[in-house]
Amino acid sequence: QVQVVESGGGTVQAGGSLRLSCAASGSSFSFNAMGWYRQAPGKQREVVATIVGGGITNYADSVKGRFSISRDKIFRQVYLQMNNLQPEDTAVYYCRLGLRSLGDGSWGQGIQVTVSS
């Protein structure tokens, strides 16, 4: 079982930036599929951004142009740069790492991101 650990959350004012990081603790695996998801209070978990294979990225429409997903060269860490944050971005953000696909990936515990207006 892979233990996925997120870091970098916190509270920021609207218009500010945060960078989330995620890695598998104690693991030497390289992950073909890496993604960030979020869940706001009272809402379902939704995909924010994913990066798979040779570097194909996808973003939720709500974050396009503001968020950027990237990974290290050995596919062990994934990052989410979040710029121009808005109150509606407030949520618990989860990382998911999959050896082959996100569908069979492991989840992190989640990290809180709060954007104040």
C-alpha positions in Angstrom: 0.0 0.0 0.0 1.4 3.3 -1.0 1.2 6.2 1.5 0.5 9.4 -0.3 1.3 12.7 1.5 0.2 16.2 0.5 1.8 19.4 1.7 1.6 23.1 1.0 -2.0 24.0 1.9 -3.1 26.8 4.1 -5.1 30.1 4.1 -4.6 32.8 1.5 -6.4 35.9 0.5 -8.3 36.1 -2.8 -5.9 36.7 -5.6 -3.0 34.9 -3.8 -1.1 31.8 -4.7 -0.3 28.5 -3.2 1.7 25.5 -4.3 0.7 22.0 -3.3 3.1 19.1 -3.4 2.5 15.4 -3.2 4.7 12.3 -2.9 4.5 8.7 -1.9 6.2 8.3 1.4 8.9 5.8 1.6 8.3 4.7 -2.0 10.6 4.2 -4.9 7.8 3.8 -7.4 7.4 6.0 -10.4 3.8 6.9 -11.2 2.4 7.0 -14.6 -0.8 8.8 -13.6 -0.9 11.7 -11.1 -3.8 13.9 -10.2 -5.3 16.5 -7.9 -8.9 16.5 -6.8 -10.8 18.7 -4.4 -13.9 18.5 -2.2 -15.7 21.5 -0.9 -18.1 21.3 2.0 -21.4 19.8 0.9 -20.1 18.9 -2.6 -18.8 15.9 -4.3 -15.1 15.4 -4.9 -14.1 16.7 -8.3 -11.0 16.4 -10.5 -8.9 19.6 -10.6 -5.9 18.6 -12.8 -4.2 15.4 -14.0 -1.0 14.5 -15.6 -0.5 11.1 -17.2 1.9 9.2 -19.5 4.3 11.4 -21.4 2.9 14.6 -19.9 -0.7 14.9 -21.0 -2.4 17.3 -18.8 -6.1 18.0 -18.2 -7.8 20.7 -16.1 -11.2 21.4 -14.8 -12.7 24.4 -16.7 -12.9 26.3 -13.4 -9.2 26.4 -12.9 -7.9 26.6 -16.5 -5.4 29.5 -16.8 -5.0 29.8 -13.1 -3.7 26.4 -11.9 -0.8 24.4 -13.3 0.1 20.7 -12.6 3.6 19.5 -13.0 5.8 16.6 -11.8 9.4 15.8 -11.2 11.6 14.1 -13.8 11.3 10.6 -12.2 7.5 10.8 -11.8 7.6 10.5 -8.0 6.3 13.9 -7.0 3.5 16.0 -8.4 2.8 19.7 -7.8 -0.1 22.0 -8.2 0.6 25.7 -8.6 -2.5 27.7 -7.9 -2.6 31.3 -8.8 -5.3 34.0 -8.5 -7.1 31.9 -5.9 -10.7 32.7 -5.3 -13.0 31.9 -2.4 -14.7 29.2 -4.5 -11.4 27.3 -4.6 -11.7 26.7 -0.9 -11.8 22.9 -0.4 -9.8 19.9 0.8 -7.4 19.0 -1.9 -6.5 15.4 -2.5 -3.6 13.9 -4.4 -3.9 10.6 -6.2 -1.0 8.6 -7.6 -1.5 5.6 -9.9 1.2 3.2 -11.1 -0.8 2.7 -14.3 -3.9 4.8 -14.1 -5.6 7.1 -11.7 -8.5 4.7 -11.4 -6.4 2.3 -9.4 -4.4 4.9 -7.7 -3.8 5.6 -4.0 -5.3 8.7 -2.3 -3.7 11.1 0.1 -5.4 12.2 3.3 -6.1 15.6 1.9 -5.0 19.1 2.7 -7.1 22.1 3.4 -6.9 25.2 1.2 -8.9 28.2 2.4 -9.2 31.4 0.3 -10.6 34.4 2.1 -12.4 37.2 0.4 
